[in-house]
Amino acid sequence: MNSKAASAKSDEVTLNVLNPRGKIEAVPATSPNPRLDNLDGKTIGLYSNSKPGMDNFYTVFEELLKKKYPTAKVVSMQGAFLIRDEDAQSLARQADAFVYGVGD
């Protein structure tokens, strides 16, 4: 065996192994807002993704809500499946509570 062949075999190879999962930063946990005692005089926001059937569901939901809480008001918003931050903030400014409903 010549010295060149021996030295080529003894050369070390360094491999860098990467983690394909990446790192996900944890979002700090927050507590939900306290529940409302009742819905009398409150404004309830209804968010819908406009899928078939949601209009019927919310029509009946609103009728039942008004029957039980006649002084409650309803505001409606339609949008994409995932509510955009701007829409959520807008609805939060208008309503004391909201229902997020998606149909499929």
C-alpha contacts under 8 A as a table, 3 or more apart, distances in Angstrom:
res1	aa1	res2	aa2	distance
1	M	5	A	6.82
1	M	6	A	6.96
2	N	5	A	5.68
2	N	6	A	6.56
3	S	6	A	5.08
3	S	7	S	6.12
4	K	7	S	5.29
4	K	8	A	6.27
5	A	8	A	5.22
5	A	9	K	6.43
6	A	9	K	5.33
6	A	10	S	6.47
7	S	10	S	5.14
7	S	11	D	6.44
8	A	11	D	5.49
19	N	22	G	6.25
36	L	39	L	6.93
39	L	42	K	5.18
39	L	43	T	7.83
39	L	69	Y	6.31
39	L	72	A	6.23
40	D	69	Y	5.36
40	D	70	P	7.20
40	D	71	T	5.48
40	D	72	A	5.37
41	G	69	Y	7.77
41	G	71	T	4.73
41	G	72	A	4.62
41	G	73	K	7.03
42	K	71	T	7.39
42	K	72	A	4.98
42	K	73	K	6.27
42	K	95	A	7.50
42	K	96	D	6.00
42	K	97	A	7.88
43	T	72	A	5.76
43	T	73	K	4.57
43	T	74	V	5.54
43	T	75	V	7.08
43	T	94	Q	7.30
43	T	95	A	4.80
43	T	96	D	5.37
43	T	97	A	6.85
44	I	72	A	7.21
44	I	73	K	6.14
44	I	74	V	4.85
44	I	75	V	6.27
44	I	95	A	5.29
44	I	96	D	6.01
44	I	97	A	5.08
44	I	98	F	5.21
44	I	99	V	7.50
45	G	74	V	5.81
45	G	75	V	4.83
45	G	76	S	5.70
45	G	77	M	7.45
45	G	91	L	6.43
45	G	94	Q	7.48
45	G	95	A	5.37
45	G	96	D	7.62
45	G	97	A	6.16
45	G	98	F	4.19
45	G	99	V	6.18
46	L	58	Y	7.58
46	L	74	V	7.14
46	L	75	V	6.19
46	L	76	S	4.69
46	L	77	M	6.15
46	L	98	F	5.63
46	L	99	V	4.98
46	L	100	Y	6.31
46	L	101	G	7.55
47	Y	76	S	5.99
47	Y	77	M	4.85
47	Y	78	Q	5.66
47	Y	79	G	7.56
47	Y	98	F	7.32
47	Y	99	V	6.12
47	Y	100	Y	4.91
47	Y	101	G	6.05
48	S	51	K	7.64
48	S	54	M	6.62
48	S	76	S	7.84
48	S	77	M	6.35
48	S	78	Q	4.76
48	S	79	G	6.41
48	S	80	A	7.98
48	S	81	F	7.92
48	S	100	Y	6.50
48	S	101	G	5.28
48	S	102	V	5.74
48	S	103	G	7.92
49	N	54	M	7.74
49	N	78	Q	5.55
49	N	79	G	5.03
49	N	80	A	5.11
49	N	81	F	5.09
49	N	101	G	7.16
49	N	102	V	5.39
49	N	103	G	7.02
50	S	54	M	6.24
50	S	55	D	7.26
50	S	78	Q	6.08
50	S	79	G	6.88
50	S	80	A	7.84
50	S	102	V	7.60
50	S	103	G	7.49
51	K	54	M	5.85
51	K	102	V	6.93
51	K	103	G	5.09
51	K	104	D	6.29
52	P	55	D	7.15
52	P	103	G	6.58
52	P	104	D	7.20
53	G	56	N	5.26
53	G	57	F	6.22
53	G	103	G	6.47
54	M	57	F	4.98
54	M	58	Y	6.07
54	M	101	G	7.40
54	M	102	V	6.91
54	M	103	G	5.65
55	D	58	Y	5.28
55	D	59	T	6.03
56	N	59	T	5.08
56	N	60	V	6.36
57	F	60	V	5.44
57	F	61	F	6.01
58	Y	61	F	4.72
58	Y	62	E	5.83
59	T	62	E	5.29
59	T	63	E	6.30
60	V	63	E	5.04
60	V	64	L	6.21
61	F	64	L	5.25
61	F	65	L	6.07
62	E	65	L	4.95
62	E	66	K	6.06
62	E	74	V	7.44
63	E	66	K	5.23
63	E	67	K	6.17
64	L	67	K	5.04
64	L	68	K	6.32
65	L	68	K	5.33
65	L	69	Y	5.75
65	L	70	P	7.55
65	L	72	A	7.61
66	K	69	Y	4.97
66	K	70	P	4.59
66	K	71	T	7.29
66	K	72	A	6.49
67	K	70	P	5.78
69	Y	72	A	5.52
75	V	94	Q	7.62
75	V	95	A	7.37
77	M	91	L	7.63
79	G	82	L	7.92
79	G	83	I	6.66
80	A	83	I	6.00
80	A	84	R	7.69
81	F	102	V	6.68
83	I	87	D	6.39
83	I	88	A	6.36
84	R	87	D	5.23
84	R	88	A	6.24
85	D	88	A	5.09
85	D	89	Q	6.12
86	E	89	Q	5.19
86	E	90	S	6.12
87	D	90	S	5.03
87	D	91	L	6.10
88	A	91	L	5.17
88	A	92	A	6.02
89	Q	92	A	4.98
89	Q	93	R	6.29
90	S	93	R	5.28
90	S	94	Q	6.59
91	L	94	Q	5.17
91	L	95	A	6.00
91	L	98	F	7.87
92	A	95	A	5.37
92	A	96	D	7.09
92	A	97	A	7.60
92	A	98	F	7.92
95	A	98	F	6.67
